[in-house]
Amino acid sequence: MTDANGPRLVTPEEFSEMMGLLDRYFAYERGGMQASLPFAYDPDHSDHHAIIVEDDRIVSHIGAVPQILSTGVDGETVECWGIGGVATDRRYRGNGYMSELLEFWFDRMADEELPLSDLSGNRQRYAHFGYENVGTEYQYKLTERSFDGDATASEAVVGYEADAHLETLHEIHEAEPYRVVRDLDETRTVLGQRDLETFVYGGNGNGDGGNDNTNGPAYVSLTRTSRSRTIEEFGGSERGLETLLSHVLALLDLNELTARVPPRHPLEPIVSRHSRFWTARPHRKFRINDLQAVLEAFEGQLEERWLESGRSDEGSVELAFAGEQSVRIGYGPDGVSVEPGSDGLEPDVECERTTMSSLLFGMHDRCAHLRVGDPLLETALPLRFFVWASEHV
């Protein structure tokens, strides 16, 4: 074997070979990963992919796809790079290439002063690199028998066509408080995934109005594979979603339909009423690269939730990664502020990177002992965000 070349960014000329490596391990049909996740494997963005070359072939890959998360406050977002496509040719495993590629991306994130990174995958495998389970997603299981009423196909439901429906569905998605921020072309790409099928109710935007929460347009995007399908993204009106669920259950010969739903979504009661049971689970893994940048990005959400709590306490709390400078969050009747902590003083909460992710973003029972006693941490955490499954890297 020759010496390894990399980690480095893939060149446009190498993109096709890189996709061949990924398709061998993650896809088994024509078009492979590029058709399944076109927003992550765009040949015009080879700079989102790092590789290691050995014996004149690409033997290892990790991608980092930039995404912008909405924090639920108007105009407030946070940049987050999604790690995906972690693959090494089995003949070259055991050489530490995954670690080298991740460190390559961590260095670039530090250079870019990037606040967050997220991924899917095995918790134990990635905890070593600072990733921890975060966020909450409800999964509702629906069947034709569990549907409250008779599941009926509707003439008001049609299959998604970009020319007719794209702008309406884009507007619905961009009205969601917690989401990945997309432009119109990015929505086109997401809805155009090969493994995603989208049904639309009143999707031409006419009729009862696109902004009507009761009977405006609505859509569901669900996986195509198997007789057990999953709704990975949805939105729109109450009647629209109810009609869509009824239509899908009546039309498709399904064993089961799973709906992945963000907490506090206004349409959650519709899904809940028709489900036979549900579970709650973390839906991403975060690595906090820059604690202060993360808290500054979520400052508006912290303040909004603090003021909504109605508490009149005044004070501050300092958070820090072990051995690093703390970040001070001040709070009082007028709002919340985020600024660098005090040099030389012991922070109120000092912990490892994974514990901090659990404290700030984990499910409510995670790190509850660290929140007890501080008014802000008790009322404003965990921070809220959501990445729809249709956009998981």
C-alpha positions in Angstrom: 0.0 0.0 0.0 1.1 3.6 -0.7 1.0 6.4 1.8 -2.5 8.0 2.3 -3.3 11.3 0.6 -5.6 13.4 2.8 -7.8 14.3 4.6 -8.6 16.8 1.9 -11.6 18.1 0.0 -12.7 16.0 -3.0 -12.3 17.7 -6.4 -15.1 18.0 -8.9 -13.4 15.5 -11.1 -13.4 12.9 -8.2 -17.0 13.4 -7.2 -18.3 10.5 -9.3 -15.8 8.1 -7.8 -16.6 9.3 -4.3 -20.3 8.6 -4.9 -19.4 5.1 -6.1 -17.8 4.4 -2.6 -20.9 5.7 -0.8 -23.3 3.8 -3.0 -21.5 0.5 -2.3 -22.3 0.9 1.4 -25.5 2.9 1.6 -27.5 2.4 -1.6 -28.3 -0.5 -3.9 -30.3 1.0 -6.7 -29.8 3.3 -9.7 -28.8 6.8 -8.7 -27.8 5.8 -5.3 -27.3 8.3 -2.6 -27.3 11.3 -5.0 -31.0 10.5 -5.8 -31.9 9.7 -2.2 -30.3 12.8 -0.7 -29.8 15.3 -3.5 -29.4 18.3 -1.1 -26.4 16.5 0.6 -24.7 15.1 -2.5 -24.7 18.0 -5.0 -21.9 17.8 -7.5 -21.7 21.6 -7.5 -20.7 21.5 -3.9 -17.7 19.2 -3.8 -16.4 21.4 -1.0 -18.9 19.7 1.4 -17.0 16.4 1.1 -13.7 15.3 2.5 -11.8 12.2 1.5 -8.7 10.1 2.0 -7.0 8.5 -1.1 -4.8 5.5 -0.9 -3.5 3.2 -3.7 -4.9 5.7 -6.2 -8.5 5.3 -5.0 -10.8 7.1 -2.7 -11.0 4.9 0.4 -12.7 7.0 3.0 -15.3 9.9 3.1 -17.1 12.2 5.5 -19.4 15.0 4.3 -20.3 18.2 6.2 -23.5 19.8 4.7 -24.2 23.4 5.9 -27.7 24.0 7.1 -29.4 27.0 8.8 -31.7 26.2 11.7 -34.6 28.5 12.7 -34.8 29.0 16.5 -38.5 30.0 16.5 -37.8 33.7 16.9 -38.3 35.9 13.9 -35.0 36.4 12.1 -33.0 34.3 14.6 -31.1 31.4 13.1 -28.0 29.3 13.9 -25.7 27.6 11.4 -25.2 23.9 11.8 -23.2 21.6 9.6 -24.7 18.1 9.2 -22.2 15.2 9.2 -23.1 12.4 6.9 -21.8 9.7 4.5 -19.3 8.3 7.0 -17.8 5.5 5.0 -14.4 3.7 4.7 -13.7 0.9 2.2 -13.6 -2.3 4.3 -10.1 -3.1 3.1 -8.8 0.1 4.6 -10.6 0.1 8.0 -8.7 0.2 11.2 -6.4 3.0 10.1 -8.2 5.8 12.0 -9.4 7.4 8.8 -12.9 8.3 10.3 -11.1 10.1 13.2 -8.8 12.0 10.8 -11.7 13.1 8.6 -13.8 14.3 11.6 -10.9 16.2 13.0 -10.4 17.8 9.5 -14.0 19.0 9.7 -13.7 20.2 13.3 -10.7 22.3 12.3 -12.7 23.9 9.5 -15.6 24.5 11.8 -13.3 26.3 14.2 -11.9 28.4 11.4 -15.4 29.3 10.3 -16.4 29.9 14.0 -19.3 27.5 13.4 -21.5 27.1 16.5 -23.0 23.6 15.9 -22.7 20.3 14.2 -25.2 17.5 14.0 -25.5 13.9 12.8 -27.4 10.7 13.1 -25.7 7.4 13.9 -24.6 5.3 16.9 -24.4 7.3 20.1 -21.5 5.4 21.5 -19.5 5.7 18.3 -19.8 9.5 18.1 -19.9 10.4 21.8 -16.1 10.2 21.8 -16.1 13.2 19.4 -18.5 15.3 21.5 -21.9 14.3 20.0 -24.8 13.6 22.2 -28.5 12.8 21.7 -30.6 16.0 21.6 -34.0 17.3 20.6 -37.4 15.6 20.9 -39.5 14.0 18.2 -42.8 12.2 18.7 -43.5 9.2 16.6 -47.2 8.3 16.2 -48.3 5.0 14.8 -51.5 5.0 12.7 -53.4 2.3 11.0 -56.7 2.2 9.1 -58.2 0.5 12.2 -56.9 3.2 14.6 -58.2 6.1 12.4 -61.0 7.9 14.3 -63.8 7.5 11.7 -63.8 5.9 8.2 -60.6 6.3 6.3 -61.7 7.6 2.9 -59.8 8.5 -0.3 -60.5 12.1 -1.3 -60.7 13.8 -4.7 -59.3 16.9 -3.0 -55.9 15.1 -2.6 -53.5 15.0 -5.5 -49.9 13.9 -6.0 -47.3 16.7 -5.7 -46.2 18.4 -8.9 -43.6 21.1 -8.6 -45.1 23.4 -11.2 -48.4 23.5 -9.5 -47.6 23.1 -5.8 -44.0 24.1 -5.1 -44.5 27.7 -4.0 -47.5 26.9 -1.8 -45.6 24.1 0.0 -42.5 26.2 0.4 -44.6 29.0 2.1 -46.1 26.4 4.5 -42.7 25.0 5.4 -41.2 28.4 5.9 -44.0 29.4 8.3 -42.9 26.5 10.7 -41.1 28.0 13.7 -38.6 25.2 14.0 -37.1 24.0 10.8 -34.1 24.1 8.4 -34.4 27.4 6.5 -34.8 26.8 2.8 -35.1 28.9 -0.3 -37.5 27.9 -3.1 -34.9 25.9 -5.0 -33.9 24.0 -1.8 -37.5 23.1 -1.2 -37.7 21.8 -4.7 -34.7 19.6 -4.1 -35.9 18.3 -0.8 -39.4 17.4 -2.2 -37.7 15.9 -5.2 -35.9 13.1 -3.3 -36.4 9.8 -5.0 -37.5 8.0 -1.8 -40.0 10.7 -0.8 -43.7 10.8 -2.0 -45.7 13.9 -1.4 -49.5 14.3 -1.4 -51.2 17.7 -1.5 -54.6 19.0 -0.3 -55.7 22.2 -2.0 -52.1 22.8 -3.0 -52.8 25.4 -5.7 -53.2 28.0 -3.1 -56.7 29.0 -4.3 -60.0 28.2 -2.7 -60.1 28.8 1.0 -56.8 30.5 1.2 -53.2 29.4 1.9 -53.0 31.0 5.3 -56.2 29.5 6.7 -55.3 27.2 9.6 -58.6 25.4 9.3 -59.1 24.6 5.7 -56.2 25.9 3.7 -53.6 23.9 1.7 -51.7 21.1 3.4 -49.2 18.3 2.5 -47.6 15.2 3.7 -44.3 13.8 2.5 -43.7 10.1 3.2 -41.2 7.4 2.4 -41.9 5.3 -0.6 -40.4 2.0 0.6 -42.3 -1.0 2.1 -45.8 -1.3 3.4 -44.8 0.5 6.6 -44.3 4.1 5.6 -43.2 7.2 7.5 -44.4 10.8 7.2 -41.1 12.7 7.3 -42.5 16.2 6.7 -46.0 17.8 6.8 -47.7 21.1 7.2 -50.7 23.2 6.4 -54.3 23.3 7.6 -56.1 21.1 10.1 -58.7 19.9 7.7 -56.1 19.4 5.1 -53.9 17.2 7.3 -56.9 15.2 8.4 -58.0 14.6 4.9 -54.5 13.6 3.8 -54.2 11.1 6.7 -57.6 9.6 5.8 -56.6 9.5 2.1 -53.2 7.8 2.6 -54.6 5.2 4.9 -57.5 4.4 2.6 -55.5 4.5 -0.7 -52.3 2.7 0.3 -52.2 -0.9 1.4 -50.2 -0.2 4.6 -49.4 -2.3 7.6 -48.6 0.9 9.5 -48.1 4.6 9.0 -45.6 6.4 11.3 -45.8 10.2 11.6 -42.7 12.0 12.9 -44.0 15.1 14.7 -42.1 18.0 16.4 -43.3 18.8 20.0 -45.8 21.7 20.3 -46.7 21.5 16.6 -50.2 23.0 16.2 -51.3 19.9 14.1 -50.0 17.4 16.6 -53.6 16.9 18.1 -54.8 15.8 14.6 -52.2 13.1 14.4 -52.6 12.1 18.0 -56.3 11.6 17.7 -55.9 9.0 14.9 -52.9 7.1 16.4 -52.9 3.8 18.3 -49.8 4.7 20.3 -46.9 7.1 20.3 -43.3 7.3 21.6 -40.9 10.2 22.2 -37.3 10.1 21.3 -34.3 12.3 20.6 -34.0 12.9 16.9 -30.5 14.3 16.3 -27.0 14.4 17.9 -25.4 17.8 18.5 -21.8 18.8 19.0 -21.5 22.3 20.5 -18.4 23.7 18.8 -18.6 27.2 20.3 -20.7 27.6 23.5 -20.9 31.4 23.4 -21.9 31.4 19.8 -24.7 28.9 20.4 -26.1 30.8 23.4 -25.9 34.1 21.5 -27.8 32.5 18.6 -30.5 31.3 20.9 -30.6 34.5 23.0 -33.9 35.6 21.6 -35.5 32.2 22.4 -34.1 32.3 25.9 -35.5 35.8 26.5 -38.9 35.0 25.0 -39.3 31.9 27.1 -38.0 33.7 30.2 -40.4 36.6 29.9 -43.3 34.2 29.1 -42.6 32.4 32.4 -43.6 35.5 34.3 -40.8 35.1 36.9 -39.4 38.3 38.4 -36.0 36.9 39.6 -32.9 38.8 38.7 -29.5 37.2 38.4 -27.1 35.3 36.2 -25.7 31.9 35.6 -22.3 31.0 34.1 -21.8 27.9 31.9 -18.5 26.4 30.7 -16.9 23.4 29.1 -14.5 21.9 31.5 -11.3 24.0 31.5 -12.6 26.7 29.3 -13.8 30.3 29.8 -17.4 30.5 30.9 -20.4 32.2 29.2 -22.6 34.4 31.4 -26.4 34.5 30.9 -27.9 37.4 32.8 -31.7 37.6 33.4 -34.2 40.0 35.0 -37.6 41.6 34.5 -36.4 43.3 31.3 -35.0 40.3 29.5 -31.9 38.1 29.0 -28.3 38.9 27.9 -25.4 36.6 26.8 -21.8 37.7 27.3 -18.4 36.3 28.2 -18.1 35.0 31.7 -15.8 36.2 34.5 -12.2 35.2 34.3 -10.9 33.4 37.3 -14.3 32.6 38.8 -15.7 29.2 39.0 -18.7 28.7 36.7 -22.0 27.7 38.1 -22.2 24.7 35.7 -18.9 23.2 34.3 -19.2 20.0 32.3 -18.0 18.0 29.3 -19.2 18.8 25.8 -21.7 15.9 25.7 -23.2 16.9 29.0 -23.6 20.5 27.9 -25.5 19.3 24.8 -27.9 17.3 27.1 -28.3 20.3 29.4 -29.1 22.8 26.6 -30.9 20.6 24.0 -31.7 17.2 25.5 -35.0 15.8 26.5 -36.6 17.3 29.7 -35.4 14.6 32.0 -31.7 14.8 30.8 -29.5 16.8 33.2 -32.5 18.0 35.2 -30.3 18.1 38.3 -28.1 20.8 36.7 -31.1 23.0 36.1 -32.5 22.8 39.6 -32.1 26.0 41.6 -31.5 28.4 38.8 -34.6 30.3 37.6 -33.5 30.7 34.0 -32.3 27.1 33.5 -35.5 25.8 35.0 -37.8 27.8 32.8 -36.0 28.3 29.4 -34.3 24.9 28.9 -34.1 22.7 26.9 -33.7 24.9 23.9 -36.1 24.2 21.0 -35.2 23.3 17.5 -36.3 20.7 14.9 -34.9 19.1 11.8 -37.5 17.4 9.8 -36.6 13.8 8.8 -36.8 14.8 5.1 -33.7 16.9 5.7 -31.6 14.6 7.8 -28.1 14.4 6.3 
